[in-house]
């Protein structure tokens, strides 16, 4: 297997996942300077800084963003009437909510166009074009301190969301197409690894003594321009996807040249033969629209399962774990809880790296079930720890351990697997539409969680994770009964699994060839 890892392949995959790194950085960066930005909004809009609730009841964006311990406010001006406070607090909360959630709105819109852009321009040019959006968003946020900060930040976050929506489709597609058959699962998981690494770096550079302070917060927000510029430069030295060149453009010689660069000059006849078979299959199979995915009985069961996998990822409660982590660490007596939240981010990264190695050893379904089952147990202990926190001081440590284990189980299964397992359910015809609707579903669930979690947490209090435990249990049972294993199976075998689990809902696909594109020729 190691003889298939060439310098060009490593360089190309590294360059591609710089986009995923930007994705993660943009997810996590907005949280560290939260209170500073809110204070700046108040200054720009001439709103009195007197209502503490506006600082403490703000929406958290994504599954990965973490609140910091509130910093003391030096002075409070003479308060105006209470009605004005309520109105002003509502305005600031709304602006902060938009600053956070506009990112997900941009991602929802752009997620439909990543695959289409990659087909129209090629994978390399599409990523270069997407970087224009990344640079534009970074510049808007980087200069936000010098103008109407609320408008510039909300706009910059929305534009960055558009970029990340495109990247969430382009990067997995490109690295999946350039990877050797035996490494596609592992290399596909590098997309998620780069995302969580970006989140971790954003937490570290967002520390108060680095960039998360009143003087440098705008530079922190604009720093994503650095990987965007670096990736743009490196992409000129990366080979185009050989599958795109051969299947989409019918450029066999260029495809061979690209393959030789990626494989180190070895014989690429077998790869070309596989792509030829895939192209013949694609030409005999009509493209499938998003509507047809739901109306055609051959696709209804797989697309339903695909959407449920992404819903399981977003509604699992990972958002809530990060939301509560800092306050729990503070309750446990840690003098610097922000460093413990960074520790959670580090564990997030380590276990994502572990999943890169596990995904080709164990089955996709098996890892997903292990991850969800572990998260269910951890959510129960987390809930018990929160409920009994006031009665037993040591319960805070139970909650702390539950946080670390919850994150670990999430990154073993539900974190990385839905993104590439969905592609394994579909052949060449319906795959682009399926990936688009799955990405849209993921972004939509992200947006719903971002808006609703603070209200659910306020309503349920310390019992909120019992709710998530119930949700995780439901998704675990669904996975056990409805989700087939895809590792080492052909489309025909996967379709048969769906028929067995869905009572004949899915008929055999016309594309019943071995899933060489996704590594299915390598059986467990």
C-alpha positions in Angstrom: 0.0 0.0 0.0 2.8 2.4 0.9 4.3 2.1 -2.6 1.2 3.8 -3.9 1.9 6.9 -1.8 4.0 9.2 -4.0 5.4 12.7 -3.4 3.0 14.2 -6.0 0.0 12.5 -4.3 1.0 13.8 -0.9 1.5 17.3 -2.2 -1.7 17.3 -4.1 -3.9 15.9 -1.3 -2.2 18.5 1.1 -3.0 21.3 -1.3 -6.6 20.2 -1.7 -7.3 19.8 2.0 -6.1 23.3 2.6 -9.6 24.2 1.5 -11.0 21.9 4.2 -8.7 23.6 6.7 -10.1 27.0 5.8 -13.6 25.5 6.3 -12.7 24.4 9.8 -11.0 27.7 10.6 -14.1 29.7 9.5 -16.3 27.4 11.6 -14.4 28.0 14.8 -13.0 31.5 14.4 -16.1 33.6 15.2 -16.4 32.3 18.8 -13.2 33.4 20.5 -13.7 37.2 20.0 -17.5 37.0 20.6 -17.7 39.4 23.5 -15.2 41.8 22.0 -17.2 41.9 18.8 -20.5 42.4 20.6 -18.9 45.3 22.5 -17.7 46.8 19.3 -21.1 46.5 17.8 -22.5 48.4 20.7 -19.8 51.1 20.3 -20.5 51.4 16.5 -24.3 51.6 17.0 -24.0 53.7 20.1 -25.9 51.1 22.2 -25.2 51.3 26.0 -23.2 48.3 27.3 -25.4 47.6 30.3 -27.4 44.5 29.7 -25.4 41.4 30.6 -28.0 39.1 29.1 -27.0 40.3 25.6 -23.5 38.9 26.3 -24.5 35.6 27.6 -27.4 34.4 25.5 -26.0 34.4 22.0 -26.4 31.8 19.3 -23.5 29.4 18.8 -22.8 28.7 15.2 -21.8 25.2 14.5 -21.2 21.8 16.0 -17.6 22.8 16.8 -17.7 26.4 18.2 -17.0 27.0 21.9 -17.9 29.9 24.2 -15.2 31.6 26.3 -15.5 32.7 29.9 -17.0 36.1 30.0 -14.6 38.9 30.6 -15.4 41.6 33.2 -16.7 44.9 32.0 -14.8 47.8 33.4 -17.6 50.4 33.7 -21.3 50.6 33.1 -22.9 53.9 32.0 -26.0 55.3 33.7 -28.8 53.0 32.5 -31.6 54.3 30.3 -35.1 53.1 30.8 -35.6 49.3 30.9 -37.7 49.2 27.7 -34.7 50.6 25.8 -32.5 47.9 27.2 -34.8 45.2 26.0 -35.0 46.7 22.5 -31.2 47.3 22.4 -30.4 43.8 23.7 -32.7 42.3 21.0 -30.9 44.3 18.3 -27.4 43.3 19.4 -28.5 39.6 19.9 -30.0 39.7 16.4 -26.9 41.1 14.8 -24.7 38.6 16.6 -27.0 35.8 15.5 -26.7 36.9 11.9 -22.9 37.2 12.3 -22.9 33.5 13.3 -25.6 32.0 11.2 -25.0 33.8 7.9 -22.1 31.4 7.4 -24.5 28.5 7.4 -26.9 30.3 5.1 -24.0 30.8 2.6 -23.1 27.2 2.9 -26.7 26.0 2.3 -26.9 28.0 -1.0 -23.5 27.0 -2.4 -23.6 23.3 -1.5 -25.8 22.8 -4.5 -23.2 24.1 -6.9 -19.9 22.5 -5.9 -20.3 19.4 -8.1 -21.7 21.4 -11.0 -18.8 23.9 -10.9 -16.3 21.1 -10.7 -17.8 19.5 -13.9 -18.0 22.8 -15.8 -14.5 24.1 -15.0 -12.6 21.1 -13.8 -11.6 20.4 -10.2 -8.5 22.6 -10.1 -10.1 25.7 -11.7 -13.2 25.3 -9.6 -11.1 25.4 -6.4 -9.2 28.4 -7.7 -12.5 30.2 -8.4 -13.8 29.3 -5.0 -10.7 30.9 -3.4 -11.8 34.2 -4.7 -14.9 33.9 -2.4 -12.6 33.0 0.5 -10.4 36.0 -0.1 -13.4 38.3 -0.4 -14.9 37.1 2.8 -11.5 37.3 4.6 -11.0 40.9 3.4 -14.5 42.0 4.5 -13.9 40.6 8.0 -10.3 41.7 8.1 -11.3 45.4 7.5 -14.4 45.2 9.6 -12.9 47.3 12.4 -12.5 50.2 10.1 -16.1 50.5 8.9 -19.6 49.4 9.9 -18.4 46.3 11.5 -21.7 44.5 11.8 -22.4 44.8 8.1 -18.9 43.8 7.1 -18.8 40.8 9.4 -22.2 39.5 8.5 -21.4 40.0 4.8 -17.9 38.4 5.2 -19.3 35.4 7.0 -22.0 34.9 4.3 -19.3 35.0 1.5 -17.1 32.7 3.5 -20.1 30.3 3.9 -20.5 30.4 0.1 -16.8 29.3 -0.2 -17.2 26.5 2.3 -20.4 25.3 0.7 -18.5 24.8 -2.6 -15.5 23.3 -0.9 -17.6 20.8 1.0 -18.4 19.2 -2.3 -15.2 19.9 -4.4 -12.5 18.7 -2.0 -14.0 15.2 -1.2 -14.7 14.7 -4.9 -11.2 15.7 -6.0 -9.2 13.7 -3.4 -11.4 10.7 -4.0 -10.7 10.8 -7.7 -6.9 11.1 -7.4 -6.4 8.6 -4.6 -5.4 5.0 -5.3 -8.2 2.5 -5.0 -6.9 0.9 -1.7 -6.5 4.3 0.0 -9.7 6.1 -1.0 -11.5 5.6 2.3 -8.4 6.8 4.3 -7.7 9.8 2.1 -11.4 10.7 2.0 -11.3 11.0 5.8 -8.5 13.6 5.5 -11.2 16.1 4.6 -12.7 15.8 8.0 -9.2 15.7 9.7 -8.3 19.0 8.0 -11.6 20.6 9.1 -11.1 19.7 12.8 -7.4 20.8 12.6 -8.7 24.2 11.3 -11.1 24.5 14.2 -8.3 23.7 16.7 -5.9 26.3 15.1 -8.7 28.9 15.3 -9.1 28.2 19.0 -5.4 28.5 19.7 -4.8 31.7 17.7 -8.1 33.1 19.2 -6.5 33.1 22.7 -6.5 36.5 24.3 -2.8 36.9 24.3 -2.4 36.0 20.6 -5.2 37.5 18.4 -8.4 37.2 20.4 -8.1 40.6 22.0 -9.6 44.1 21.4 -6.7 45.2 19.2 -6.3 42.2 16.9 -9.7 40.5 16.6 -10.2 41.7 13.0 -6.9 40.2 12.0 -8.0 36.9 13.6 -11.2 36.9 11.4 -9.2 37.8 8.2 -6.5 35.3 8.7 -8.2 32.7 6.5 -6.8 34.6 3.6 -3.4 33.0 4.3 -4.4 29.4 3.5 -6.5 30.7 0.6 -3.5 32.4 -1.0 -1.2 29.5 -0.3 -3.7 27.0 -1.9 -4.2 29.2 -4.9 -0.4 29.2 -5.6 0.0 25.5 -5.0 -2.9 24.5 -7.2 -1.0 25.5 -10.3 1.4 22.6 -9.6 -1.3 20.0 -9.0 -2.5 17.6 -11.7 -6.1 17.7 -12.8 -8.3 14.8 -11.8 -7.7 12.0 -14.3 -11.3 10.8 -14.0 -12.5 14.3 -14.9 -10.1 14.4 -17.9 -11.1 10.9 -19.2 -14.8 10.6 -18.3 -15.9 14.2 -18.7 -13.6 15.5 -21.4 -12.6 12.2 -23.2 -8.9 13.3 -23.0 -7.2 9.9 -22.6 -3.6 11.1 -23.1 -4.0 13.9 -20.6 -5.6 11.5 -18.1 -2.7 9.0 -18.5 -0.2 11.9 -18.0 -2.0 13.0 -14.8 -2.1 9.4 -13.5 1.6 8.9 -14.1 2.4 12.0 -12.1 0.2 10.8 -9.3 1.3 7.1 -9.3 5.0 7.8 -9.8 5.4 6.7 -13.4 4.1 3.1 -12.9 1.9 1.4 -15.5 -1.6 3.0 -15.5 -3.3 0.6 -17.9 -5.5 -0.9 -15.1 -6.6 2.6 -14.0 -7.5 3.6 -17.5 -9.4 0.3 -18.0 -11.4 1.0 -14.8 -12.2 4.6 -16.0 -13.2 3.3 -19.4 -15.7 0.9 -17.8 -17.0 3.7 -15.6 -17.4 6.0 -18.5 -19.3 3.4 -20.5 -21.5 2.8 -17.5 -22.0 6.6 -17.1 -23.0 7.0 -20.7 -25.6 4.2 -20.5 -27.0 5.7 -17.3 -29.0 8.9 -17.5 -28.3 11.8 -15.2 -30.8 11.8 -12.3 -32.4 15.0 -11.0 -32.9 15.7 -7.3 -36.7 15.3 -7.7 -36.1 11.8 -9.3 -34.1 10.7 -6.2 -37.4 11.0 -4.2 -39.8 9.8 -6.9 -37.9 6.8 -8.3 -38.3 3.8 -6.1 -34.7 2.7 -7.0 -33.2 5.7 -5.3 -35.8 6.5 -2.6 -34.4 4.2 0.1 -30.7 5.2 -0.4 -31.4 8.9 -0.5 -33.6 8.6 2.7 -30.7 6.8 4.5 -28.2 9.4 3.2 -30.2 12.2 4.7 -30.7 10.4 8.0 -26.9 9.9 8.3 -26.3 13.6 7.9 -29.1 14.4 10.3 -27.6 12.0 12.8 -24.3 13.8 12.5 -25.7 17.3 13.1 -28.5 16.4 15.6 -26.3 14.2 17.8 -25.7 16.9 20.4 -22.0 17.6 19.5 -23.0 21.3 19.4 -24.3 21.2 22.9 -21.2 19.4 24.2 -19.0 22.2 23.0 -21.5 24.8 24.2 -21.3 23.6 27.8 -17.7 22.5 27.9 -16.2 25.8 29.2 -18.7 26.3 32.0 -18.3 22.6 33.1 -14.5 22.9 33.2 -14.8 26.1 35.1 -17.2 24.4 37.7 -14.6 21.7 38.1 -12.2 24.3 39.4 -9.9 24.8 36.5 -8.5 28.3 36.6 -8.1 28.5 32.8 -11.1 26.6 31.3 -10.4 27.9 27.9 -7.3 25.7 27.7 -9.5 22.7 28.5 -11.7 23.5 25.6 -8.6 23.6 23.4 -7.9 20.2 24.9 -11.3 19.0 23.7 -10.4 20.4 20.2 -7.1 18.5 20.3 -8.8 15.2 21.2 -11.2 16.0 18.3 -8.2 16.2 16.0 -6.5 13.1 17.3 -9.5 10.8 17.0 -10.3 12.1 13.5 -6.7 11.1 12.6 -7.3 7.7 14.2 -10.5 7.3 12.0 -8.3 7.7 8.9 -6.6 4.4 9.8 -9.7 2.6 11.1 -11.9 3.3 8.1 -10.1 0.9 5.8 -9.8 -1.8 8.6 -13.4 -1.8 9.9 -16.6 -1.3 8.0 -18.2 2.1 7.6 -21.5 0.9 9.2 -19.6 -0.7 12.1 -17.7 2.4 12.9 -20.8 4.5 12.7 -22.7 2.2 15.1 -19.7 2.1 17.5 -19.5 5.9 17.5 -23.3 6.5 18.0 -23.5 3.9 20.7 -20.6 5.4 22.6 -22.1 8.9 22.2 -25.4 7.6 23.7 -23.7 6.3 26.8 -21.6 9.5 27.1 -24.7 11.7 26.7 -26.4 9.8 29.6 -23.4 10.3 31.9 -23.2 13.9 30.8 -26.8 14.5 31.7 -26.5 12.8 35.1 -23.4 14.9 35.8 -25.1 18.1 35.0 -28.3 17.3 37.0 -26.3 16.3 40.1 -23.7 18.9 39.8 -25.0 21.0 42.7 -25.3 17.9 45.0 -22.0 16.3 44.4 -18.9 18.3 43.4 -17.2 15.3 41.9 -20.0 15.0 39.3 -18.3 17.8 37.3 -15.4 15.3 36.7 -17.9 12.8 35.4 -19.2 15.4 33.0 -15.6 16.3 32.0 -14.7 12.7 31.1 -18.0 12.3 29.3 -17.2 15.4 27.1 -13.8 14.0 26.1 -15.3 10.5 25.3 -18.3 11.9 23.5 -16.0 13.9 21.1 -13.8 10.8 20.6 -16.7 8.6 19.6 -18.1 11.3 17.3 -14.9 11.5 15.3 -14.5 7.7 15.1 -17.8 7.4 13.2 -20.5 10.1 12.8 -18.0 12.8 12.1 -16.2 11.7 8.9 -18.2 8.7 7.6 -21.5 10.3 6.2 -19.6 12.4 3.8 -18.1 9.6 1.7 -20.6 6.8 2.6 -23.3 8.6 0.7 -21.2 8.5 -2.5 -20.9 4.8 -2.1 -24.7 4.3 -2.2 -25.0 5.7 -5.7 -23.6 5.0 -9.2 -22.4 7.7 -11.6 -25.8 8.8 -12.8 -27.5 9.7 -9.5 -24.3 10.5 -7.5 -24.0 14.2 -8.2 -27.6 14.9 -7.3 -27.3 12.7 -4.2 -24.2 14.4 -3.0 -25.7 17.9 -3.5 -28.9 17.1 -1.5 -26.8 15.4 1.2 -24.6 18.5 1.6 -27.6 20.8 1.6 -29.2 18.6 4.3 -26.0 18.8 6.4 -25.8 22.6 6.1 -29.6 23.0 6.8 -29.3 20.9 10.0 -26.3 22.9 11.0 -28.3 26.1 10.6 -31.3 24.7 12.6 -29.0 23.6 15.4 -27.3 27.0 15.4 -30.5 28.8 15.8 -32.4 26.5 18.1 -29.9 25.0 20.6 -29.7 28.0 22.9 -33.5 28.1 23.2 -33.7 24.3 23.8 -30.9 24.6 26.4 -32.7 27.4 28.2 -36.0 25.4 28.2 -34.5 22.0 29.3 -31.7 23.3 31.5 -29.3 20.5 32.7 -31.7 17.9 31.3 -30.9 18.9 27.7 -28.5 16.0 27.1 -31.2 13.4 28.0 -33.0 14.8 25.0 -29.9 14.3 22.8 -29.3 10.9 24.3 -32.8 10.0 23.0 -32.1 11.4 19.6 -28.8 9.5 19.4 -30.4 6.3 20.4 -33.1 6.7 17.8 -30.5 7.3 15.0 -28.4 4.3 16.3 -31.4 2.0 16.0 -32.2 3.4 12.6 -28.5 2.7 11.5 -28.7 -0.8 12.8 -31.8 -1.7 11.0 -31.7 0.4 7.8 -28.0 1.2 6.9 -26.1 -1.4 4.8 -22.4 -1.9 4.9 -20.7 -0.5 1.8 -17.0 -1.5 2.3 -16.0 -3.9 -0.4 -19.4 -4.2 -2.1 -20.7 -3.5 -5.6 -23.7 -1.3 -6.4 -25.7 -4.5 -7.0 -24.8 -5.9 -3.6 -25.6 -2.6 -1.9 -29.0 -2.4 -3.8 -29.7 -6.0 -2.6 -29.0 -4.9 1.0 -31.4 -2.0 0.6 -34.1 -4.3 -0.8 -33.6 -6.6 2.2 -33.7 -3.9 4.8 -36.4 -1.8 3.0 -38.8 -4.6 2.0 -38.0 -4.4 -1.7 -38.0 -0.6 -1.9 -34.8 -0.5 -4.0 -34.4 -2.4 -7.3 -31.0 -3.3 -8.6 -29.2 -0.4 -10.2 -28.4 -0.5 -13.9 -24.9 0.4 -12.8 -24.1 -2.9 -11.1 -20.4 -2.7 -11.8 -17.9 -3.1 -9.0 -17.3 0.1 -7.1 -13.8 0.6 -8.3 -14.2 4.4 -8.1 -14.8 4.1 -4.4 -12.5 1.3 -3.6 -15.0 -1.5 -3.5 -12.7 -3.9 -5.4 -10.7 -4.2 -2.2 -12.7 -6.5 0.0 -12.4 -6.7 3.7 
